[in-house]
Every structure is written in C-alpha cells, then in structure tokens.
Amino acid sequence: MIKYIVLALIVIIVLSFFGYDLRAIIEAPVTQNNLGYAWGGVTYVWDNYLKNPVNYFWNNIFIGLLWQAFTNNLGRINAGAPTELENIGNRILNIGSEPYRPLDQ
C-alpha cells in the first residue's frame, strides 16, 4: 500500500516537472464529463451485477457465519483460553480412554 502512495507522489512530481497542472486537468469540463461518465458506468455495474452477490456474501457468509466465531475466538485468546479450533483438536486427539498415539507406534 505504501509503495502505491510513493508511486503516486513520484508521478505527481514528474508531471509537475514537465509543467502539467493537475488542478487544471481535473477541473477541466472534458475531464469532469469523462469522470461523470465513468462513475455512471461503475454505478450501473454495481447496481445491476455486483450489489446482490456482494451483499449476500457480506450478510450471510461473513457476518452470519464467520463474524461470531471470530469475535468468540478473539475473546478466548484475550482471556488466555484455547480457541474453538484448539478445543476441537484436543477432542479429536483424545477420543476414547487412551491418549492419541500415531498409527505406526
């Protein structure tokens, strides 16, 4: 992320060196029309193709399935208790009366 910020600053410096005025370019009516047209395309694609799948993923998968487990495990880690995954692993390894022993032993 930082490298992109540095790259953007370098591009701005190079454009300034060659005499380009970014404010004049951005505020030009042609640029504003082009940006408006591009924004209209982005909103069209979002509204008609991406909005429903992204909202479904966010609400039903991320929030519905993952968030509760994530917050519970963070609370366990903060309290020094084993996570749910560690508890499941211990239960699997200690099935029956004998502790886990590899098959080759």
LODO-249345 format. One record per residue (C-alpha): residue number from 1; residue in one letter; chain; x, y, z. Coordinates in pm, whole numbers, plus 50000, padded with zeros to 5 digits. Last residue first. Layout:
LODO-249345
{NUM, A, A, {X, Y, Z}}
...
END
This chain:
LODO-249345
{105, Q, A, {50351, 45309, 51711}}
{104, D, A, {50285, 45341, 51336}}
{103, L, A, {49926, 45460, 51389}}
{102, P, A, {50027, 45765, 51593}}
{101, R, A, {49908, 45763, 51956}}
{100, Y, A, {49644, 45996, 52091}}
{99, P, A, {49552, 45950, 52453}}
{98, E, A, {49371, 45635, 52564}}
{97, S, A, {49022, 45638, 52714}}
{96, G, A, {48837, 45712, 52394}}
{95, I, A, {48891, 46005, 52162}}
{94, N, A, {49173, 46226, 52291}}
{93, L, A, {49319, 46357, 51963}}
{92, I, A, {48979, 46456, 51826}}
{91, R, A, {48882, 46630, 52148}}
{90, N, A, {49215, 46815, 52160}}
{89, G, A, {49176, 46930, 51801}}
{88, I, A, {48822, 47051, 51867}}
{87, N, A, {48940, 47251, 52166}}
{86, E, A, {49229, 47401, 51966}}
{85, L, A, {48989, 47502, 51689}}
{84, E, A, {48750, 47657, 51939}}
{83, T, A, {49033, 47867, 52079}}
{82, P, A, {49215, 47782, 52400}}
{81, A, A, {49172, 48021, 52693}}
{80, G, A, {49412, 48307, 52765}}
{79, A, A, {49128, 48556, 52823}}
{78, N, A, {49229, 48763, 52519}}
{77, I, A, {49257, 48447, 52310}}
{76, R, A, {48909, 48340, 52421}}
{75, G, A, {48764, 48682, 52341}}
{74, L, A, {48929, 48675, 51999}}
{73, N, A, {48782, 48327, 51949}}
{72, N, A, {48431, 48449, 52023}}
{71, T, A, {48475, 48752, 51796}}
{70, F, A, {48588, 48537, 51502}}
{69, A, A, {48323, 48270, 51558}}
{68, Q, A, {48052, 48538, 51558}}
{67, W, A, {48197, 48709, 51250}}
{66, L, A, {48239, 48399, 51033}}
{65, L, A, {47896, 48255, 50969}}
{64, G, A, {47631, 48527, 50951}}
{63, I, A, {47858, 48830, 50919}}
{62, F, A, {48088, 48690, 50651}}
{61, I, A, {47858, 48437, 50490}}
{60, N, A, {47503, 48567, 50505}}
{59, N, A, {47540, 48944, 50530}}
{58, W, A, {47867, 49010, 50343}}
{57, F, A, {47831, 48732, 50084}}
{56, Y, A, {47469, 48820, 50011}}
{55, N, A, {47553, 49192, 49993}}
{54, V, A, {47837, 49121, 49749}}
{53, P, A, {47616, 48895, 49535}}
{52, N, A, {47327, 49147, 49529}}
{51, K, A, {47534, 49461, 49462}}
{50, L, A, {47762, 49323, 49190}}
{49, Y, A, {47560, 49294, 48869}}
{48, N, A, {47288, 49557, 48823}}
{47, D, A, {47359, 49818, 49091}}
{46, W, A, {47738, 49784, 49090}}
{45, V, A, {47768, 49769, 48709}}
{44, Y, A, {47544, 50074, 48672}}
{43, T, A, {47728, 50260, 48950}}
{42, V, A, {48061, 50199, 48777}}
{41, G, A, {47926, 50306, 48441}}
{40, G, A, {47783, 50627, 48585}}
{39, W, A, {48115, 50695, 48753}}
{38, A, A, {48292, 50656, 48416}}
{37, Y, A, {48053, 50904, 48254}}
{36, G, A, {48096, 51151, 48538}}
{35, L, A, {48474, 51118, 48518}}
{34, N, A, {48462, 51179, 48143}}
{33, N, A, {48237, 51483, 48183}}
{32, Q, A, {48461, 51624, 48458}}
{31, T, A, {48768, 51567, 48241}}
{30, V, A, {48605, 51748, 47949}}
{29, P, A, {48496, 52035, 48173}}
{28, A, A, {48853, 52087, 48304}}
{27, E, A, {48874, 52076, 48684}}
{26, I, A, {49098, 51767, 48689}}
{25, I, A, {49339, 51898, 48425}}
{24, A, A, {49355, 52248, 48570}}
{23, R, A, {49417, 52105, 48919}}
{22, L, A, {49682, 51869, 48782}}
{21, D, A, {49883, 52148, 48623}}
{20, Y, A, {50135, 51982, 48392}}
{19, G, A, {50470, 52158, 48361}}
{18, F, A, {50707, 51868, 48292}}
{17, F, A, {50841, 51880, 48647}}
{16, S, A, {50487, 51885, 48783}}
{15, L, A, {50409, 51562, 48596}}
{14, V, A, {50725, 51406, 48742}}
{13, I, A, {50632, 51518, 49094}}
{12, I, A, {50278, 51384, 49058}}
{11, V, A, {50408, 51051, 48928}}
{10, I, A, {50654, 51030, 49219}}
{9, L, A, {50375, 51100, 49467}}
{8, A, A, {50159, 50829, 49311}}
{7, L, A, {50450, 50581, 49331}}
{6, V, A, {50504, 50666, 49698}}
{5, I, A, {50135, 50606, 49767}}
{4, Y, A, {50148, 50282, 49570}}
{3, K, A, {50457, 50168, 49765}}
{2, I, A, {50277, 50239, 50091}}
{1, M, A, {50000, 50000, 50000}}
END
